[in-house]
Amino acid sequence: MRLLRTMLLATLACGVLCTYSVDAFAQKKKKKKERTHAELENTHWSLFEMNGEPVVTPADSKEVYIKLVDKKSKLEGYTGCNLITGNYDLGKETIEFSAATTERFCTDMSTEKYVMTALNDANRYVLNGFHLMLYKDTYLLAVFEAKYYEE
């Protein structure tokens, strides 16, 4: 009888602890995905606004984006026509890009020209939640929005 009671208590304890462990793990994993703001580096920044107007990516196109890769201070991205490559240099709120593109010709290169001018003219940035705003002094050049994709 004593052995049966011990086995019953051990089974009950294991059930409670296993349930707690699974719930705790699920909650921890869930909390990890909740974001309150974006990080400047290693984030996919999709062009959100240019020239004060929202940017809408056509269904048959890839979105315009930049990504600042922190380990090497490398800039990568896409202008809507060509790939962006280059470097960046960060200060506390300052930023400097050295950017270039591949040289493919597209019929409408207005977005590419705008993005490249914004990158090469930017000297300051502001992070506001999930938005990256690039400025030349006090003039807003472009707004990018953080995008996170499931891995």
Backbone as a chain_set.jsonl record, in Angstrom:
{"seq": "MRLLRTMLLATLACGVLCTYSVDAFAQKKKKKKERTHAELENTHWSLFEMNGEPVVTPADSKEVYIKLVDKKSKLEGYTGCNLITGNYDLGKETIEFSAATTERFCTDMSTEKYVMTALNDANRYVLNGFHLMLYKDTYLLAVFEAKYYEE", "coords": {"N": [[0.822, -1.183, 0.0], [1.918, 1.242, 0.8], [3.943, 1.535, -1.106], [2.381, 1.769, -3.405], [1.092, 4.221, -2.875], [3.314, 5.944, -2.86], [4.176, 5.658, -5.504], [1.942, 6.691, -6.8], [1.947, 9.378, -5.881], [4.402, 10.183, -6.954], [3.882, 9.948, -9.684], [1.821, 11.833, -9.952], [3.22, 14.176, -9.193], [5.136, 14.274, -11.218], [3.471, 14.649, -13.432], [2.374, 17.207, -12.872], [4.718, 18.805, -12.79], [5.734, 18.368, -15.375], [3.684, 19.458, -16.951], [3.803, 22.116, -16.082], [6.385, 22.773, -16.97], [6.127, 22.572, -19.78], [4.172, 24.562, -20.232], [5.547, 26.829, -19.255], [7.707, 26.91, -21.011], [6.357, 27.354, -23.441], [5.237, 29.882, -22.932], [7.547, 31.415, -22.581], [8.691, 31.191, -25.119], [6.695, 32.422, -26.617], [6.784, 35.045, -25.585], [9.253, 35.836, -26.526], [8.835, 36.406, -29.211], [7.297, 38.69, -29.224], [7.575, 42.048, -29.976], [8.579, 45.313, -29.116], [9.841, 47.379, -30.257], [11.991, 48.114, -33.032], [15.271, 46.994, -33.904], [18.101, 48.803, -35.026], [20.182, 47.634, -36.539], [20.61, 44.616, -38.466], [17.983, 44.278, -39.249], [15.255, 43.995, -41.46], [14.51, 46.592, -43.403], [11.898, 48.016, -44.854], [11.024, 50.211, -47.492], [8.925, 52.764, -46.612], [7.9, 55.338, -46.772], [8.353, 57.989, -49.044], [9.361, 61.174, -50.036], [7.318, 62.291, -48.556], [5.112, 60.773, -49.166], [3.215, 57.713, -48.947], [4.643, 54.508, -49.692], [3.772, 52.127, -52.023], [4.088, 48.832, -52.818], [3.934, 47.304, -55.908], [2.015, 44.395, -56.832], [3.39, 42.645, -58.513], [6.04, 43.107, -58.032], [9.169, 43.267, -56.181], [9.689, 44.374, -52.828], [11.167, 47.527, -51.937], [14.04, 47.793, -50.031], [16.328, 48.079, -47.22], [19.133, 46.778, -45.405], [21.089, 46.785, -42.556], [23.949, 45.308, -41.811], [25.409, 44.314, -38.962], [27.904, 43.087, -38.144], [29.912, 43.611, -39.994], [29.508, 46.189, -40.724], [28.078, 46.473, -43.092], [26.043, 47.427, -45.823], [23.108, 46.367, -47.361], [20.617, 45.705, -49.86], [17.674, 46.504, -51.847], [16.574, 48.338, -54.626], [14.252, 48.355, -56.059], [14.858, 48.039, -58.594], [17.628, 47.55, -58.867], [20.256, 45.866, -56.991], [21.43, 46.934, -53.801], [24.55, 47.77, -52.459], [27.14, 48.312, -50.06], [28.587, 50.333, -47.436], [28.246, 51.42, -43.996], [28.432, 53.944, -41.464], [28.144, 54.439, -38.09], [27.135, 56.764, -35.581], [26.127, 58.089, -32.397], [23.525, 59.199, -32.947], [23.96, 59.644, -35.522], [24.525, 58.871, -38.966], [26.198, 57.534, -41.764], [26.264, 56.706, -45.116], [27.813, 54.744, -47.624], [26.987, 54.015, -50.597], [26.156, 51.93, -53.385], [24.861, 50.677, -56.517], [23.936, 47.763, -58.466], [24.098, 47.72, -62.062], [21.747, 47.515, -63.673], [19.336, 48.324, -66.138], [16.142, 49.786, -65.807], [12.74, 50.447, -66.739], [11.378, 52.354, -65.156], [13.071, 54.263, -63.076], [12.8, 55.96, -60.973], [12.233, 55.529, -58.225], [14.53, 54.18, -57.427], [16.492, 56.166, -57.865], [15.649, 58.067, -56.008], [15.902, 56.661, -53.541], [18.671, 56.08, -53.507], [19.742, 58.667, -53.496], [18.705, 59.551, -51.05], [20.006, 57.768, -49.264], [22.719, 58.398, -49.723], [22.741, 61.088, -49.003], [21.939, 61.162, -46.364], [22.569, 61.989, -42.952], [21.802, 61.672, -40.439], [19.782, 59.776, -38.165], [16.637, 58.555, -36.894], [15.11, 56.367, -34.706], [11.917, 55.18, -34.307], [9.913, 53.321, -32.666], [8.836, 50.995, -34.815], [9.843, 52.203, -37.02], [12.269, 53.646, -39.137], [13.777, 56.62, -39.619], [15.364, 58.593, -41.942], [17.446, 61.378, -42.145], [18.635, 64.467, -43.544], [20.368, 66.605, -41.91], [17.894, 68.482, -40.611], [15.959, 67.812, -42.384], [13.607, 65.518, -43.49], [14.314, 62.639, -45.209], [13.6, 59.949, -45.946], [11.413, 57.283, -44.913], [11.541, 54.19, -43.35], [10.16, 50.959, -42.707], [10.205, 48.46, -40.22], [10.418, 45.029, -40.943], [9.608, 41.785, -40.084], [10.201, 38.426, -40.611], [9.029, 35.095, -40.385], [11.249, 32.566, -39.441]], "CA": [[0.0, 0.0, 0.0], [2.828, 2.381, 0.876], [4.592, 1.611, -2.41], [1.368, 2.27, -4.325], [0.908, 5.632, -2.572], [4.534, 6.616, -3.303], [4.144, 5.682, -6.969], [0.861, 7.597, -7.169], [2.44, 10.736, -5.633], [5.467, 10.452, -7.921], [3.216, 10.143, -10.976], [1.128, 13.109, -9.863], [4.24, 15.221, -9.185], [5.718, 14.324, -12.567], [2.456, 15.246, -14.303], [2.296, 18.639, -12.584], [5.967, 19.441, -13.21], [5.836, 18.319, -16.844], [2.726, 20.438, -17.466], [4.361, 23.434, -15.797], [7.544, 22.989, -17.831], [5.647, 22.813, -21.133], [3.537, 25.879, -20.225], [6.577, 27.851, -19.076], [8.457, 26.966, -22.26], [5.489, 27.981, -24.443], [5.122, 31.301, -22.611], [8.847, 32.028, -22.839], [8.829, 31.263, -26.573], [5.733, 33.418, -27.068], [7.289, 36.362, -25.202], [10.414, 36.156, -27.35], [8.39, 36.917, -30.496], [6.672, 39.994, -29.073], [8.548, 43.126, -30.095], [8.04, 46.643, -28.828], [10.549, 48.296, -31.139], [12.936, 47.455, -33.931], [16.697, 47.286, -33.769], [18.618, 49.437, -36.235], [20.98, 46.703, -37.334], [20.102, 43.266, -38.703], [16.537, 44.348, -39.45], [14.822, 44.23, -42.841], [13.831, 47.884, -43.42], [11.157, 48.209, -46.094], [10.716, 51.619, -47.748], [7.558, 53.018, -46.163], [7.475, 56.665, -47.231], [9.364, 58.807, -49.697], [8.824, 62.462, -50.45], [6.097, 62.537, -47.806], [4.03, 59.921, -49.674], [3.387, 56.291, -48.652], [5.136, 53.682, -50.791], [2.995, 50.903, -52.229], [4.805, 47.921, -53.705], [3.027, 46.577, -56.799], [1.94, 42.949, -56.579], [4.356, 41.91, -59.336], [7.38, 43.617, -57.74], [9.753, 43.062, -54.857], [9.718, 45.627, -52.082], [12.419, 48.264, -51.778], [14.455, 47.628, -48.635], [17.742, 48.099, -46.85], [19.485, 46.042, -44.198], [22.4, 47.143, -42.042], [24.518, 44.101, -41.213], [26.286, 44.901, -37.945], [29.235, 42.515, -37.932], [30.891, 44.18, -40.909], [29.005, 47.511, -41.123], [27.728, 46.354, -44.505], [24.709, 47.801, -46.258], [22.598, 45.594, -48.486], [19.216, 46.031, -50.094], [17.111, 46.446, -53.187], [15.992, 49.642, -54.959], [13.108, 48.199, -56.943], [15.452, 47.721, -59.893], [18.976, 47.011, -58.668], [20.703, 45.545, -55.635], [22.238, 47.953, -53.119], [25.669, 47.302, -51.645], [27.928, 49.415, -49.524], [28.968, 50.35, -46.027], [27.67, 52.503, -43.214], [29.183, 54.319, -40.275], [27.187, 54.919, -37.09], [27.443, 57.489, -34.361], [24.996, 57.933, -31.481], [22.326, 59.428, -33.762], [24.415, 59.987, -36.86], [24.749, 57.746, -39.868], [26.75, 57.878, -43.068], [26.26, 55.567, -46.029], [28.554, 54.734, -48.87], [26.136, 53.033, -51.267], [26.182, 51.811, -54.842], [23.936, 49.652, -57.002], [24.262, 47.078, -59.708], [23.791, 48.679, -63.124], [20.683, 47.044, -64.562], [18.427, 49.403, -66.519], [14.709, 49.519, -65.694], [11.98, 51.518, -67.388], [11.11, 53.407, -64.175], [14.146, 54.25, -62.088], [12.591, 57.094, -60.071], [12.373, 55.084, -56.831], [15.956, 53.909, -57.208], [17.213, 57.44, -57.747], [15.251, 58.681, -54.74], [16.502, 55.893, -52.437], [20.119, 56.264, -53.507], [20.007, 60.04, -53.054], [18.425, 59.587, -49.606], [21.085, 57.074, -48.553], [23.986, 59.13, -49.831], [22.622, 62.396, -48.353], [21.585, 61.019, -44.94], [23.634, 62.164, -41.965], [21.194, 61.491, -39.119], [18.652, 58.849, -38.173], [15.805, 58.451, -35.698], [14.312, 55.144, -34.601], [10.673, 55.431, -33.598], [9.177, 52.059, -32.675], [9.186, 50.136, -35.944], [10.164, 53.062, -38.16], [13.595, 54.25, -39.249], [13.684, 57.858, -40.388], [16.662, 59.115, -42.363], [17.425, 62.828, -42.295], [19.808, 65.284, -43.842], [20.196, 67.625, -40.871], [16.521, 68.417, -40.084], [15.06, 67.472, -43.493], [13.283, 64.088, -43.568], [14.561, 62.098, -46.545], [12.843, 58.72, -46.197], [10.984, 56.504, -43.753], [11.53, 52.749, -43.576], [9.413, 50.221, -41.688], [10.808, 47.157, -39.912], [9.64, 43.833, -41.307], [10.166, 40.55, -39.538], [9.637, 37.252, -41.266], [9.251, 33.857, -39.634], [12.41, 31.82, -39.934]], "C": [[0.879, 1.265, 0.0], [3.532, 2.607, -0.466], [3.629, 2.182, -3.444], [1.154, 3.772, -4.127], [2.135, 6.435, -3.056], [4.551, 6.734, -4.818], [3.085, 6.662, -7.474], [1.301, 9.059, -6.99], [3.535, 11.124, -6.64], [4.879, 10.72, -9.3], [2.518, 11.486, -11.02], [2.124, 14.271, -9.927], [4.861, 15.38, -10.572], [4.742, 14.989, -13.533], [2.372, 16.745, -14.11], [3.55, 19.354, -13.09], [6.11, 19.453, -14.722], [4.89, 19.328, -17.478], [3.254, 21.846, -17.257], [5.513, 23.745, -16.746], [7.111, 23.303, -19.259], [5.013, 24.196, -21.222], [4.57, 26.994, -20.117], [7.384, 28.021, -20.362], [7.641, 27.675, -23.337], [5.374, 29.482, -24.192], [6.43, 32.028, -22.909], [9.043, 32.207, -24.342], [7.905, 32.334, -27.137], [6.234, 34.834, -26.77], [8.446, 36.791, -26.093], [9.995, 36.798, -28.672], [7.742, 38.296, -30.4], [7.741, 41.079, -29.095], [7.861, 44.45, -29.786], [8.701, 47.713, -29.688], [11.529, 47.497, -31.993], [14.367, 47.857, -33.584], [17.189, 47.873, -35.087], [19.317, 48.422, -37.136], [20.327, 45.325, -37.375], [18.579, 43.208, -38.77], [16.274, 44.619, -40.923], [13.982, 45.506, -42.825], [13.211, 48.11, -44.788], [10.833, 49.695, -46.271], [9.229, 51.849, -47.505], [7.016, 54.341, -46.717], [8.643, 57.371, -47.903], [8.691, 60.077, -50.194], [7.486, 62.766, -49.775], [4.908, 61.69, -48.237], [4.281, 58.464, -49.305], [3.845, 55.531, -49.9], [4.293, 52.413, -50.852], [3.759, 50.045, -53.231], [3.801, 47.2, -54.59], [3.106, 45.073, -56.573], [3.002, 42.163, -57.351], [5.799, 42.365, -59.101], [7.856, 43.197, -56.359], [9.813, 44.409, -54.151], [11.119, 46.222, -52.036], [12.797, 48.175, -50.302], [15.95, 47.877, -48.478], [17.915, 47.24, -45.605], [20.901, 46.434, -43.819], [22.937, 45.942, -41.277], [25.631, 44.516, -40.269], [27.693, 44.349, -37.874], [30.303, 43.158, -38.817], [30.533, 45.602, -41.339], [28.691, 47.552, -42.614], [26.28, 46.756, -44.725], [24.332, 46.884, -47.408], [21.141, 45.975, -48.682], [18.833, 45.907, -51.545], [16.373, 47.754, -53.455], [14.681, 49.553, -55.728], [13.569, 47.863, -58.342], [16.792, 47.0, -59.711], [19.241, 46.689, -57.2], [21.547, 46.686, -55.09], [23.352, 47.242, -52.361], [26.399, 48.522, -51.112], [28.258, 49.227, -48.07], [28.208, 51.462, -45.32], [28.532, 52.734, -41.989], [28.199, 54.96, -39.307], [27.842, 55.726, -36.0], [26.242, 57.292, -33.447], [23.665, 58.135, -32.205], [22.696, 59.806, -35.192], [24.642, 58.717, -37.675], [25.295, 58.285, -41.178], [26.782, 56.613, -43.897], [27.229, 55.816, -47.171], [27.885, 53.628, -49.68], [26.287, 53.092, -52.778], [25.176, 50.729, -55.236], [24.549, 48.894, -58.16], [23.76, 47.996, -60.827], [22.777, 48.159, -64.147], [19.751, 48.215, -64.887], [16.982, 48.926, -66.386], [13.964, 50.7, -66.309], [11.664, 52.66, -66.429], [12.159, 53.315, -63.073], [13.99, 55.363, -61.064], [12.752, 56.696, -58.603], [13.839, 54.829, -56.511], [16.74, 55.207, -57.023], [16.902, 58.108, -56.413], [15.943, 57.996, -53.564], [18.006, 56.13, -52.374], [20.506, 57.677, -53.078], [19.796, 60.149, -51.544], [19.552, 58.931, -48.819], [22.376, 57.887, -48.574], [23.944, 60.509, -49.179], [22.396, 62.298, -46.843], [22.799, 61.238, -44.047], [23.105, 61.964, -40.536], [20.035, 60.508, -39.247], [17.896, 58.944, -36.851], [15.059, 57.135, -35.783], [13.084, 55.479, -33.773], [9.823, 54.167, -33.685], [9.665, 51.154, -33.781], [9.497, 50.942, -37.203], [11.569, 53.648, -38.024], [13.447, 55.467, -40.149], [15.091, 58.361, -40.675], [16.517, 60.6, -42.669], [18.728, 63.326, -42.888], [19.61, 66.51, -42.973], [18.773, 67.525, -40.311], [15.505, 68.02, -41.155], [14.866, 65.954, -43.572], [13.426, 63.607, -45.006], [13.676, 60.899, -46.867], [12.492, 58.05, -44.876], [10.94, 55.044, -44.171], [10.782, 52.09, -42.421], [10.057, 48.856, -41.489], [9.858, 46.042, -40.304], [10.369, 42.634, -40.721], [9.435, 39.382, -40.163], [9.955, 36.029, -40.419], [10.394, 33.088, -40.271], [12.137, 30.338, -39.905]], "O": [[0.602, 2.227, -0.717], [3.692, 3.747, -0.901], [4.028, 2.999, -4.274], [1.046, 4.515, -5.102], [1.967, 7.519, -3.615], [4.898, 7.783, -5.359], [3.304, 7.374, -8.454], [1.048, 9.887, -7.865], [3.578, 12.26, -7.114], [5.333, 11.621, -10.005], [2.61, 12.202, -12.017], [1.89, 15.246, -10.642], [5.082, 16.499, -11.036], [5.148, 15.804, -14.361], [2.305, 17.488, -15.09], [3.452, 20.392, -13.745], [6.561, 20.446, -15.292], [5.259, 19.99, -18.448], [3.165, 22.682, -18.155], [5.606, 24.856, -17.269], [7.668, 24.204, -19.887], [5.276, 24.934, -22.171], [4.471, 27.999, -20.821], [7.706, 29.142, -20.754], [8.175, 28.508, -24.069], [5.409, 30.27, -25.137], [6.414, 33.141, -23.434], [9.508, 33.256, -24.789], [8.294, 33.075, -28.04], [6.12, 35.722, -27.615], [8.602, 37.977, -26.382], [10.717, 37.643, -29.201], [7.651, 39.0, -31.405], [8.699, 41.032, -28.323], [6.706, 44.669, -30.153], [8.179, 48.819, -29.829], [11.843, 46.345, -31.692], [14.615, 48.932, -33.039], [16.728, 47.467, -36.155], [19.07, 48.365, -38.341], [19.603, 44.924, -36.463], [17.967, 42.209, -38.393], [16.996, 45.388, -41.557], [12.869, 45.511, -42.297], [13.916, 48.366, -45.764], [10.417, 50.36, -45.322], [8.383, 51.203, -48.122], [5.844, 54.45, -47.077], [9.77, 57.356, -47.406], [7.575, 60.039, -50.712], [6.626, 63.424, -50.361], [3.805, 61.873, -47.722], [5.425, 58.009, -49.34], [3.473, 55.878, -51.021], [4.126, 51.715, -49.851], [4.041, 50.477, -54.348], [2.895, 46.545, -54.074], [4.145, 44.549, -56.172], [3.461, 41.121, -56.882], [6.685, 42.038, -59.891], [7.067, 42.825, -55.49], [9.967, 45.452, -54.787], [12.119, 45.506, -52.089], [11.975, 48.447, -49.428], [16.716, 47.886, -49.442], [16.968, 47.009, -44.854], [21.804, 46.417, -44.655], [22.426, 45.603, -40.209], [26.672, 45.009, -40.703], [28.615, 45.102, -37.562], [31.468, 43.237, -38.427], [31.183, 46.162, -42.222], [28.994, 48.524, -43.305], [25.406, 46.458, -43.91], [25.129, 46.65, -48.316], [20.504, 46.506, -47.772], [19.536, 45.308, -52.358], [15.624, 48.227, -52.6], [14.064, 50.578, -56.016], [12.772, 47.449, -59.184], [17.043, 45.968, -60.332], [18.552, 47.17, -56.3], [22.292, 47.327, -55.832], [23.117, 46.23, -51.701], [26.281, 49.622, -51.652], [28.217, 48.118, -47.538], [27.607, 52.329, -45.956], [29.259, 51.85, -41.538], [27.502, 55.911, -39.66], [28.948, 55.425, -35.551], [25.418, 56.412, -33.698], [22.766, 57.303, -32.076], [21.845, 60.234, -35.972], [24.912, 57.644, -37.135], [24.901, 59.356, -41.639], [27.265, 55.573, -43.447], [27.429, 56.947, -47.614], [28.174, 52.448, -49.483], [26.514, 54.151, -53.364], [24.704, 49.966, -54.393], [25.541, 49.317, -58.754], [23.055, 48.965, -60.546], [22.949, 48.351, -65.351], [19.419, 49.006, -64.004], [16.639, 47.816, -66.793], [14.492, 51.809, -66.388], [11.678, 53.821, -66.836], [12.133, 52.404, -62.246], [14.944, 55.684, -60.356], [13.342, 57.442, -57.822], [14.328, 55.216, -55.449], [17.562, 55.315, -56.113], [17.795, 58.653, -55.765], [16.503, 58.663, -52.694], [18.553, 56.356, -51.294], [21.496, 57.86, -52.37], [20.6, 60.762, -50.841], [20.006, 59.479, -47.815], [23.039, 58.038, -47.549], [24.992, 61.054, -48.834], [22.642, 63.264, -46.122], [23.897, 60.756, -44.327], [23.85, 62.07, -39.562], [19.391, 60.417, -40.292], [18.446, 59.357, -35.83], [14.449, 56.82, -36.805], [13.199, 56.002, -32.665], [9.1, 53.965, -34.66], [10.766, 50.608, -33.71], [9.423, 50.422, -38.316], [11.988, 54.079, -36.949], [13.039, 55.35, -41.304], [15.902, 58.532, -39.765], [15.589, 61.021, -43.36], [19.778, 62.697, -42.754], [18.771, 67.359, -43.273], [18.47, 66.568, -39.599], [14.315, 67.905, -40.863], [15.832, 65.202, -43.703], [12.749, 64.101, -45.908], [13.07, 60.84, -47.937], [13.173, 58.225, -43.866], [10.376, 54.699, -45.21], [10.773, 52.6, -41.301], [10.411, 48.178, -42.454], [8.657, 46.1, -40.037], [11.586, 42.496, -40.851], [8.206, 39.358, -40.231], [11.022, 35.942, -39.812], [10.484, 32.98, -41.494], [12.999, 29.544, -40.282]]}, "num_chains": 1, "name": "protein.A"}
